[in-house]
Amino acid sequence: MEHRPHRVEEMKRTDGYFVDFKRFEDDKEARRVQHAMFMDDEAWSPDYQQPMLDKLYDAKVEDDKQGNDPALEEKKRAIYEAVLELEAARLCGEYDEADLALWVGYYELSLKKIMLVEAARRLRYSAGSSELPVTRAEFMQLNEEVFGSFDTQRFNGMMSSEQHHFAEFTPTNEKAEAVKRWLGNYYEQNNYQDAKEVPLLDDVLIEKMQAYVNHQYGEILNVVPDTGDEVVYDAQASQAIMQAALVAGGLAEHGWVAEIKPKIGNPTTSSVKRKISIPETTQRTAAELRRLIIHEQEVHARRGENGTIAHSILLQRGTANYADVEEGLGVILESVVAGNADNPSYHRARDRYIVAGLALGADGTPRDARATYEAAWRLIALRDAKDGSIDKKAEQAAKKRAITHIENAFRATDGTGPGMIYTKLKVYFEGLAKNAEFFKEYENNLDEAFAIAMIGKYDHTDPEERRNIQLLYSRAA
């Protein structure tokens, strides 16, 4: 196989952009109805419609569920060809090995994401058939290849803290007694007293980073009105504030816009389209908007735009290993803006990890959506209980928080398969842990730390990937 320089550059221009989680999106109102039925015990598991999976191949014949979309098939072939040619070019020793290694990793991950979504579609259509066990095994194997393996030791440490809360909890009403009784049965079968959770963030690091963030991002964050938690901003008001933040941060000059997107459930950022999208149901306080802006704008958007400015498709869209550390960077900066780790962003990442562990069976018992939910909402309710009391309002609040994590975990499946989840929800905490170690290393030189982290969408916590990116920069200079 001949590897002329122009051929290598042609392969690097292959369209490998594929966002897996968007294929699991559903109609917002349909999901709201399913969540209500699930929480009211009217359905064993949420019946997600998954319309994007139905349209994945855009079957020409209505009953031909295995029809092929030429666009997707062509994309897969092109990506596969790019992997083969770029890997061969890398091994021949005539080209920049660091550059080609990053490109090969990028395309391999794109291919695996497509295969993961295809496996999720086969799950949908193989329910009740003899192919289901094989399809389930393939789906979970691809999850591990894309998102990595689950750390049971980390899960055990988290659950040791939850068990400590349980042991210290004295119920003062009937509902609280019922929750403690249910969890007591769980801990009788699963004892975590020998494990220990190691805190990721200490007060010294947060204080240093907060001083840096206030100085570096103060003008951007100051566009948010100085109001308390009693004032809530709807989607239109939030969008206007976020657009003002894009202007203050200079990203609007590059074409970035904040938009309201009706069918999404969570904020998303696209560095390709230069858009930050929020749901039309958005209701956020000023404090929540500041955390949202630092995460979506000053991590996702900023790193993507910096990659674009560097004329690097890889740094604009993300290297193979960027995703978890970018999410973790967003969470750690949200914690810094909040001033401590005891904030919703940190707890959300941690609870997602616990939910993933419960569903996967890190304690030895894989669970479906219903069983995972029953454990998750009680853990949350007990932890958040005031004065030993859990009333109806507190129970509903815990259930609403739990259902968001259940949706995150089971959105690619029908929720009936024990241990069958889309494991992306675990990477938020993993990326947070990597960033905590990274900033501890640079806590006395945060200018350098942020300069390294903000080059583009890559794994700034990995010394080897960092060296490869910096080497490419020095050669391009």
C-alpha positions, 0 to 999 in steps of 0.5 A: 500500500503506497503512502504518498503524503497527499494520501495521508492528508486526504485520510485525515480529512475523512469525516469521522464525526459521530455523536453517539448519545444524540441517537438515544434522544427522545421526544421530551413530552413522551419521556416525561409521561414515561417517567411519571408512569414509572415513578407512580409504579404504573410501568416496570420500566420507562418505555423510551421510543428511541426514534433516532434508533429507528431512523438510524438506517432510514429503512426504505421499506416500512417493515424492513427493520434491517434496511441500510442507510447508504450515508452511514454505511459509507461513513463506516467504510470511509472511517475503516479505510482511514484507520487502516491507511493511517495505521500503516503509514504510522508503522512505516516510519516515514511520517509523524508518529505522534500525529498519526497515533492521535488520528488513528485513535480518533477514527477507531473511537468513531467507528466503535461509537457507530458500532455501539449505536448499531448494537443498541438498535439491534437490542431494540429489535432482538427483544424476545429472540434467541439473538438477545444474549449475544446482542447484549454481550456485544453491546456491553463489550462496546460500552467498555471499549468506548468508555472503559471498565468500571472501578469497583473499588471506587464504587465500594468507597462511595458506598462505604460513605453511604453506609456510614450515613445510614448507620448515623441516621435516626429516623423520626417519621414513618417514611424515614423508618421505611427507607432505613429498613429497606436500606438495612436489608441491602446493607445486610447483604452488602457490607462496605465497612472495610472500604473507604472513600478518598476525597478528591478535592481539598479546601486549599486547592479549591481556594486557590482555584477559586481565586484564579477563576474569579480573576480569569472569568469574573467579567464573564460570570458577572453578566449573571444577575446577582440574585438569590435562589428565590429567583428562577430564570426560565429558558428565555431569560437563561438564553439571554444571559448565556448569550451575554456571557458569550459576548463577554467571553469573546466567543460570540465574535467567532459565531457562537450562539446560545439557543433554546432547543425544544426536544433536549433534556439537558444542555449540550454544546457543539463545537462544530455548529458553535452552539450551546443548546438548553432545554425549553423547560430550563429553570435555573437560579443565578448560581446554577447559571454561573455553573452552567456557563463555566462548564458549557462555555468556558470548557466545552465551547472554549476548548473546541474554539481553541482547537478551531483557532489552531486549525486542528480538527482533532482539537476542535472535535476531540481526541479519542481520550478527551471526553471524560476529562473534559466533563471532569474539568467542567465539574471541577470548575463548577465546584470551584465556582460554588466554592466547595465540593458539596454542590449539585454538580459534584453530587450529580457526578458521584450519584451517576457513578453509584447508579452505574455500579448498582445497575452493573452489579458492582455489588454482585447483583446486576439490576434492571431500571426498576431495581436500580431506581428503588435503591437509588432514590432511597440512598438519595432520600436518606442522605438528604433527610433533615432531622431524620424526617423524610416526608412526601415532598422529600421522597418525590424530590429524591425520586426525581433526581434518581429518575434522571440518573436512571434515564442517563443509564438506561436510555439506550436500552429498554430498561429490562435487562439487568446490567444492561446500561449505556455506561457514559454516565460513569465517566463524569466522576472518572474525569473529575478524579483525573482533573483533581490529580492534575490540578493538585500537581499544578496548584502552585502554577495554575496559569500553566495548568489552565494553559495546558488544559485549554489548548483544545479537546484532548486529555490534558491529564495524560502525560503522553497525550500532552507530550504528543499535542505539545510536540505537534504544536512546536513543529507547527510553530 
